[in-house]
C-alpha cells in the first residue's frame, strides 16, 4: 500500500446544520410508531429509560422521568404531537459501547474464510478507527436499538463499516476521512428503523410501494443523524449518499461521481458489496461479479481490490447449481433484453414526455446487454454453442450474473411503473405498456439459486435501478 494521500483541496466540510427540534418544523415531533416499536423491542434486552418528563404539545405529561419504557409508551404517543422528539427524551442505561461494536466487527469478519481473507489484513486498523469514535448519548441509544433490532441490522452495519474501511485503505484514503466514514457506516441504515418492518433487505423483491418507501431511508437517516444525534454534518451527508452510484443510477438523488467524495464512494461500495461478501462460500467471487457488472457504478480501485480478493481464492464446489439451467436462463435473458431494446429504439413517433422517459431506460437495457456480450452469450447463440458453464468458477459467476440481471430488469420495471404514476401521459403510450409486458419477471425463484431459502433480491442490485 502506498502512503495515504493528502485531503484533496477540493474537499470541503459540509456546513453545519442548525437544530430544528424547537422551531416546530421538525418531522420528529410526531413520534414515528415504527421507531418507537423498535425502541420498545430493544428495551427487552437493555435498560431504556425516560431521561426527562415527556410532554405533548399541549403540556400534557405522557411519561415520567426515570421510568423504564414499555409497550404502553406506544399508546401514549400515538397521534400526539410532542414538545420534543422522543429520541431526545430517552436514554440507554447500559448502552452499546465502542468496544461492543469492535467485537461485532471482529465477529463478522471471523464468520467465514472469505471475509477473513479479504478483511483481516485491515482489521487492526479498522478496530483502531472505530475505537476512536466517541458517540453522543443519542448515538449510543441508536446503536443499542440497532444491536437488539429483530432484523439484525447491527451485523450488517458492522460488516459495512469493515468493508468500507478496507476499501478506503486499499485506495489510500486520508485517515481523517476514514473516521468520518466509519461513523457514517455504522449509522447508514438508521433510517430503516422509521419504516415498516416489512421494508427490509431480508425480504424478496420489492413491489412499487415498497420501493418508494425504501428509497426514503437514506434521507431519513441523515435527518436523524444531523437533527437528533447531533453528528457532524459530514456524517449526515455520507448517510444521505450511502445508496448512490457513481454513474447516477443510485438513489435518492441520482448523483454522479463528481458529486461524491472519496468516503461516499467507499460507503456506497461497501453497502452494496457487504451482503454478498457475507453470503459465505464464494462470497468474494459473487461480490466481485456484481461489482464489475456495469462499468462506472463503483470506484475502479475498489472494484480491482475485490477482484484480487476473488482471484486469490479457488472456487468452492456448489453442487446445487445446475449448469444447464443457468445456460437456458442466460438465453432467455438475452432474448428479453434484445426485444426490449428493439422496442425502445423505434420510438420516433412518441410524445416528448415518453421520449424523455425512454432515454435512461434504454441506457439501462443496453448496459445489461453489454454484460451478456462480454461473457460471450451472443456469440454462443450465433454459432449454436452450448451456453452452460463448463467449470465450477463459471457456474458460480454466471449464476450470480443471471440473478443480478433478473433483479435489474425487475427494478427497471418498477421505474417504468413509477414514471407512469408520476406522469400519467406516459401510461397512455402503447409502447410503454408493451415495455412493461416485456419486462415481466420470467423467473422469480431460479432453480439454480445458490443460497437455499435466501431471497433473490440481492442488496447489491436493489440500489442500482436506472433513474426514471
Secondary structure by P-SEA (a helix, b strand, c coil): ccccccccccccccccccccccccccccccccaaaaaaaaaaaacbbbbccccccccccccccccccccccccccccccccccccccccccccccccaaaaaaaaaaaaaccaaaaaccccaaaaaaaaaaaccccaaaaaaaaaaaacccaaaaaaaaaaaaaaaaaaaacccaaaaaaaaaaaaaccccccccccccccccccccaaaaaaaaaaaaaaaaaacccccccaaaaaaaaaccccccccccccccccccccaaaaaaaaaaacccccccccaaaaaaaaaaacccccccaaaaaaaaaaaaaccccccccccaaaaaaaaaaaaaaaaaaaaaaaacccccaaaaaaaaaaaaaaaaaaaaaaaaaaaaaaaaccccccccaaaaaaaaaaaaaaaaaaaaaaaaaaaaaaacccccccaaaaaaaaaaccccccccccccccccccccccccccccc
